[in-house]
Amino acid sequence: MDIELEGATQSEWKITLFRNVLSDNIFKKFMDLLKELTKTIPDSQRILFCYYDFSTIFISYAVEMAAPGRNIWEDYIIRKIIDDENLFSHLAECNNYNEIPKSVIKMAQSDMKQFQKIAKISGSIIRDIIKNKLGRSVDMSTLPDWEEVSSKTIDTNESKNNLLSNFNTLEAWEKGLPLLADYYMKQGVGIFGQYHAFRWVKNGEAGRFEGVIINDEISLDQLYEYEKEQKKVIENTEQFLAGYRANNVLLYGDRGTGKSSTVKALVNRYGKAGLRLIEVQKQDLTDFSLIISQLEKHPQRFILFIDDLSFSDQEGQYRQLKALLEGGLQTRPQNVIVYATTNRRHLVQESFADRNETRYLQDSEETRPMDTVQEKLSLADRFGITVTFMAPDQKRYLNIVKKIVQERQLGINSKELEQSALRWELNFNVRSARTARQFVDYLEGKLGLKRE
């Protein structure tokens, strides 16, 4: 197709590597609009339909993501390029830019030139073409202007924001390929570059990674009074990130003591350094071989996170976990590690019969029943490091409350605060870090209402 743009004729756009961008819904609607505008005999209804069709969906995007001060349409195309998985991005993820075959770089450079030409087709250019083709048959004031839309949303991905800003200042996008390759190497490709946390989601027999935005921006520094427990986990994680051998970790202890929050806070701190957190449900342990096969080819470091882990006597998935931790035919790759939380010291349920060896031997149909007992008890031992999170005593509980109050800058008398915190604990019949935080949430709301 041909289209007259700023006095120049552009031939049909040819993309070789970044072809996934072409199938993006918004991009396709824009190209449909261009196609209508290139026809020798214009169809006014089709042109207007395509214009409104694109504008409506693109403005919805712009309201959510458009960065103030940047060209919205250019910004969108660059984001699609950054998130694309292709031969160039996969090679760049694992190799330095100068190690990528020149033929691949040449194709990527050609794609960048084509994308930049498309990005330069602004809304004002499109409206001028519509005006020239349709004349007075259309009221131009009724055509929405997507370039006037701005967003208050701030993208928290600092690395992506920097790359977007750099591309927006380039006269020739192909010169930004080394920057793009560096981003892929440091941040990852596709979904692993877009998110730091994931869930393994099953749909029938098939499974896939689903990106998760962690809205809880809790930091390790905010998990008060558990610095000693955190230290062991942090040391192991930093060792893992540095490329050295590290241990699987079992975080064991009372409920509400910050076990899960500690693991989530790790990715908040180390996500930019290449740490990725993947939550796997207990019932999906049989998929570990599939999960590992998809992770081992990436340079990022992955924590497989199993929350609230325990097994009943009848559940057999613990054998898959044992094989993953140590001893299976398929060895765990160096870029994958397992962190699990539990409220039970022995992960597989024991019965009184298990403890009564004589009775167990009489009741069991197994020839060597105590072997099964030992197999159950050995699962926790497969974790190289076990960190115990115990419920705080009264002094520690009050210290947590005071530190959260200080963090939130809530003005309240110290004696009154202690009395209220202890009453809250008695009412809920549990003393934990979670209870302390819930109390301060209540207190903050109560104080806020008083000020109104």
C-alpha positions in Angstrom: 0.0 0.0 0.0 1.1 3.6 -0.5 0.3 6.6 1.6 1.3 10.2 1.2 2.9 11.5 4.4 4.6 14.9 4.6 5.3 14.8 0.9 7.0 11.4 0.9 5.7 8.1 -0.4 6.0 5.2 2.0 5.8 1.6 0.6 4.3 -1.4 2.5 5.8 -1.8 5.9 8.1 -4.9 6.1 8.9 -6.2 9.5 11.1 -9.3 9.8 12.0 -10.0 13.5 9.5 -8.0 15.6 6.5 -9.5 13.9 4.6 -10.1 17.1 4.0 -6.3 17.3 2.1 -6.5 14.0 -0.5 -8.7 15.7 -1.1 -6.3 18.6 -4.7 -5.2 18.6 -4.1 -1.5 18.8 -1.3 -1.6 16.2 -3.6 -3.6 13.8 -6.4 -1.0 14.1 -3.9 1.7 13.3 -2.7 -0.2 10.2 -6.3 -0.8 9.2 -6.8 3.0 9.2 -3.7 3.5 7.1 -4.9 0.9 4.6 -8.3 2.8 4.2 -6.5 6.1 3.7 -4.3 4.7 0.9 -7.2 3.6 -1.3 -7.5 5.5 -4.6 -11.3 5.9 -4.1 -11.8 6.7 -0.4 -14.7 5.2 1.5 -15.7 7.9 3.9 -17.7 5.6 6.2 -14.9 3.0 6.4 -12.3 5.7 7.1 -14.3 7.3 9.9 -15.2 3.9 11.3 -11.5 2.9 11.4 -10.5 6.3 12.9 -13.0 6.0 15.7 -12.2 2.3 16.2 -8.5 3.1 16.7 -9.0 6.3 18.7 -11.4 4.8 21.2 -9.1 1.9 22.2 -5.9 3.9 22.0 -7.3 6.7 24.2 -8.2 4.1 26.8 -4.6 3.0 26.8 -3.3 6.6 26.9 -5.4 7.4 29.9 -3.7 4.5 31.8 -0.2 4.6 30.5 0.7 7.7 28.6 3.8 9.4 30.0 3.5 13.2 30.3 5.9 15.0 28.0 6.4 12.1 25.5 4.8 11.4 22.2 2.0 8.9 23.0 2.0 6.9 19.8 5.8 6.7 19.7 5.8 5.7 23.3 3.3 2.9 22.6 5.3 1.4 19.7 8.5 1.5 21.7 6.8 -0.4 24.6 5.6 -3.1 22.2 9.2 -3.4 20.8 10.7 -3.7 24.3 8.2 -6.4 25.3 8.5 -8.5 22.1 10.0 -11.9 22.1 12.0 -12.7 19.0 15.4 -14.0 17.8 17.1 -10.7 18.5 15.7 -10.3 22.0 16.5 -13.9 23.0 20.1 -13.6 21.7 20.6 -10.3 23.4 19.3 -11.7 26.7 22.2 -14.2 26.9 24.9 -12.5 24.8 26.7 -9.2 24.5 25.6 -7.0 21.6 28.8 -7.5 19.7 28.3 -11.3 19.9 24.9 -11.2 18.1 25.2 -12.3 14.4 25.5 -9.3 12.1 22.7 -10.7 9.9 20.3 -10.6 12.9 21.4 -7.0 13.8 20.9 -6.0 10.2 17.3 -7.3 10.3 16.7 -5.6 13.6 18.0 -2.3 12.3 15.6 -2.6 9.3 12.7 -3.2 11.7 13.6 -0.2 13.8 13.6 2.1 10.7 10.2 0.8 9.7 8.7 1.2 13.2 10.1 4.7 13.5 8.4 5.7 10.2 5.1 4.4 11.5 5.6 6.2 14.9 6.1 9.5 13.0 2.6 9.2 11.6 1.0 11.5 14.2 -2.7 12.2 14.8 -2.4 15.6 13.2 -1.0 14.0 10.0 -3.9 11.5 10.0 -6.5 14.2 10.4 -4.9 16.3 7.6 -5.1 13.4 5.3 -8.8 12.7 6.2 -9.5 16.4 5.6 -7.9 16.3 2.2 -9.6 13.1 1.1 -13.1 13.7 2.5 -13.3 17.5 2.4 -16.5 19.1 3.8 -18.2 15.8 4.1 -16.8 15.4 7.6 -16.8 17.8 10.6 -13.2 17.6 11.7 -14.1 19.0 15.1 -15.8 15.7 15.9 -12.7 13.6 15.4 -11.1 12.8 18.8 -7.5 13.9 19.3 -5.6 11.2 21.1 -2.5 13.4 21.4 -4.3 15.6 23.9 -4.7 12.8 26.4 -2.3 12.5 29.3 -2.0 10.2 32.3 -1.2 10.7 35.9 0.0 7.1 36.1 3.7 6.6 36.9 5.3 3.5 35.5 7.4 2.1 38.4 9.7 0.2 36.0 12.6 2.6 36.1 14.7 0.7 33.7 12.0 0.7 31.1 11.3 4.4 31.6 14.9 5.2 31.0 15.0 3.1 27.8 11.8 4.8 26.6 13.2 8.2 27.2 16.4 7.4 25.4 14.6 6.1 22.3 12.4 9.2 22.2 15.5 11.3 21.8 17.1 9.3 19.0 17.1 10.6 15.5 17.4 7.0 14.3 15.9 4.2 16.3 18.3 1.6 14.9 21.1 3.4 16.9 19.2 2.4 20.0 19.7 -1.4 19.5 22.7 -1.6 21.8 20.6 0.0 24.5 17.7 -2.4 23.8 20.1 -5.4 23.9 21.5 -4.2 27.3 18.0 -3.9 28.7 17.2 -7.5 27.6 20.4 -8.8 29.2 19.7 -7.0 32.5 15.9 -7.2 32.8 14.9 -10.2 30.7 12.7 -10.9 27.6 9.0 -10.9 27.2 7.0 -11.6 30.4 10.2 -11.9 32.4 11.2 -8.4 31.5 7.7 -7.0 32.2 7.2 -8.5 35.7 9.2 -9.5 38.7 6.6 -11.8 40.2 4.5 -14.6 38.6 2.0 -17.3 39.3 2.0 -20.7 37.7 -1.5 -21.0 36.4 -3.1 -24.3 35.2 -5.8 -24.4 32.5 -6.7 -28.0 32.2 -3.5 -30.0 31.6 -1.6 -27.0 30.3 0.2 -24.5 32.5 1.7 -21.0 32.0 3.3 -18.2 33.8 1.1 -15.3 34.7 2.7 -11.9 35.5 1.7 -10.4 38.8 2.1 -6.7 39.9 3.0 -6.7 43.5 0.9 -3.9 45.0 2.3 -4.6 48.4 5.5 -2.6 48.4 6.6 -3.9 51.8 10.3 -3.7 52.3 12.5 -5.9 54.5 13.2 -2.8 56.6 9.5 -2.6 57.5 9.3 -6.1 58.9 10.3 -5.0 62.3 11.8 -7.1 65.1 12.6 -10.0 62.7 16.0 -8.7 61.4 17.8 -11.8 62.7 15.5 -14.2 60.9 15.7 -12.1 57.7 19.5 -12.0 57.8 19.8 -15.7 57.0 17.3 -15.4 54.1 19.0 -12.3 52.7 22.4 -13.8 52.8 21.3 -16.9 51.0 19.4 -14.9 48.4 22.4 -12.6 47.7 24.6 -15.6 47.3 22.1 -17.0 44.8 22.0 -13.8 42.9 25.8 -13.6 42.7 25.8 -16.9 40.8 27.1 -19.1 43.7 25.5 -22.2 45.1 22.8 -21.5 47.5 20.3 -23.5 49.6 16.6 -24.1 49.4 15.0 -22.3 52.3 12.1 -23.4 54.6 10.5 -20.5 56.6 8.8 -22.2 59.5 6.9 -20.7 62.4 3.7 -19.2 63.9 1.1 -17.6 61.7 1.3 -13.9 61.1 5.0 -13.6 61.8 6.1 -12.3 58.4 7.3 -15.5 56.6 5.5 -14.8 53.3 6.1 -11.1 53.6 9.8 -11.7 53.9 9.8 -13.7 50.6 7.7 -11.0 48.8 10.0 -8.3 50.1 13.0 -10.0 48.6 11.7 -9.4 45.0 10.8 -5.8 45.9 14.5 -5.3 46.9 16.2 -7.5 44.3 13.9 -7.5 41.3 16.0 -4.9 39.4 19.0 -7.2 40.0 17.4 -10.0 38.1 15.5 -11.8 40.9 12.1 -13.3 39.9 9.5 -14.8 42.2 7.2 -17.6 40.9 4.4 -18.8 43.2 3.5 -22.4 42.7 0.5 -24.1 44.4 1.0 -27.3 46.2 -1.3 -29.2 43.9 0.9 -28.2 40.9 4.1 -29.7 42.2 3.8 -32.4 39.5 4.6 -29.6 36.9 8.0 -28.8 38.3 9.8 -30.5 35.4 7.9 -28.4 33.0 8.4 -25.2 35.0 12.2 -25.8 35.3 12.6 -26.6 31.6 11.1 -23.1 30.8 13.3 -21.3 33.3 16.7 -22.8 32.8 17.2 -21.1 29.5 16.9 -17.6 31.0 19.7 -15.7 32.8 17.5 -14.4 35.6 17.5 -16.1 39.0 14.1 -17.6 40.0 12.7 -18.4 43.4 9.9 -21.0 43.2 7.7 -20.0 46.1 5.4 -22.4 47.9 3.3 -20.7 50.5 1.7 -22.5 53.5 3.2 -25.9 52.6 2.1 -29.1 54.3 0.7 -32.4 53.2 -1.8 -34.8 54.5 -1.0 -38.5 55.0 -2.8 -39.3 51.7 -1.2 -36.7 49.5 1.7 -38.0 47.4 2.9 -34.7 45.9 5.6 -34.4 48.6 7.6 -37.0 46.6 7.8 -34.6 43.6 9.0 -31.9 45.9 11.7 -34.2 47.5 12.9 -35.0 44.0 13.2 -31.4 43.1 15.0 -30.4 46.2 17.5 -33.2 46.0 17.9 -36.5 44.5 15.8 -36.5 41.3 17.0 -37.5 37.8 16.3 -34.0 36.5 18.7 -31.8 38.5 17.5 -28.4 39.5 19.3 -25.8 37.4 21.6 -23.2 39.1 19.2 -20.4 38.4 16.3 -22.0 40.3 15.8 -22.3 44.0 12.9 -23.2 46.3 11.6 -21.1 49.2 8.6 -22.4 51.1 6.7 -21.3 54.2 4.9 -23.5 56.7 3.3 -23.5 60.1 4.4 -27.1 60.7 7.9 -28.3 61.5 7.2 -31.7 59.9 5.7 -31.0 56.5 3.9 -34.3 56.1 1.1 -35.1 58.6 2.0 -37.6 61.3 -0.5 -39.8 63.1 -0.2 -41.2 66.7 0.2 -44.5 65.0 3.3 -43.2 63.3 4.8 -42.4 66.7 3.8 -45.7 68.3 6.2 -48.0 66.5 4.8 -51.2 67.9 1.2 -50.4 67.0 2.3 -49.0 63.6 4.0 -52.3 62.8 0.9 -54.3 63.8 -1.6 -52.1 61.9 0.4 -51.5 58.7 0.2 -53.8 55.7 3.7 -52.7 54.6 6.6 -55.0 55.1 8.8 -52.1 56.2 6.4 -49.4 57.4 8.9 -47.4 59.4 10.6 -46.6 56.0 7.5 -44.7 55.1 7.5 -42.8 58.4 11.1 -41.8 57.8 10.3 -40.7 54.3 7.7 -38.3 55.6 9.9 -36.8 58.2 12.8 -36.4 55.8 11.1 -33.9 53.5 11.9 -30.9 55.7 15.5 -32.0 55.9 15.8 -31.6 52.2 15.7 -27.8 52.7 19.3 -26.7 53.3 18.3 -23.8 55.6 15.3 -23.7 58.0 14.6 -20.3 59.5 12.2 -20.2 62.5 9.8 -17.3 62.9 8.3 -17.4 66.4 5.4 -15.4 67.7 6.6 -12.3 69.6 6.4 -11.9 73.3 4.6 -8.8 74.7 7.7 -6.6 74.6 8.5 -7.5 71.0 4.9 -7.1 70.0 4.7 -3.6 71.4 8.0 -2.7 69.8 6.6 -3.7 66.4 3.5 -1.5 67.1 5.6 1.5 68.0 7.9 1.2 65.0 4.9 1.0 62.6 3.3 4.0 64.3 6.6 5.9 64.0 6.9 5.0 60.3 3.4 6.3 59.6 4.0 9.4 61.8 0.9 9.0 63.9 0.8 11.3 66.8 -0.4 9.3 69.9 0.7 9.2 73.5 3.0 6.2 74.2 1.1 4.9 77.3 -2.2 5.2 75.5 -0.7 3.4 72.5 0.5 0.5 74.6 -2.8 0.1 76.4 -4.8 0.1 73.1 -2.4 -2.3 71.5 -2.7 -4.8 74.3 -6.5 -4.5 74.4 -6.5 -5.2 70.6 -4.3 -8.3 71.1 -6.6 -9.6 73.8 -9.7 -9.1 71.7 -8.2 -11.1 68.8 -6.6 -13.7 71.0 -3.3 -13.7 69.1 0.0 -11.8 69.3 1.9 -11.5 66.0 3.5 -9.0 63.7 0.3 -9.2 61.5 -1.9 -8.4 64.5 0.4 -5.4 65.3 0.0 -4.1 61.7 -3.8 -4.7 61.7 -4.0 -2.7 65.0 -2.1 0.2 63.5 -4.3 0.2 60.4 -7.3 0.5 62.7 -5.6 3.2 64.7 -4.7 5.2 61.7 -8.3 5.1 60.4 -9.7 6.1 63.8 -7.3 9.0 64.2 -8.1 10.2 60.6 -11.8 10.3 61.3 -11.2 12.3 64.5 -9.4 15.0 62.5 -12.2 15.4 60.0 
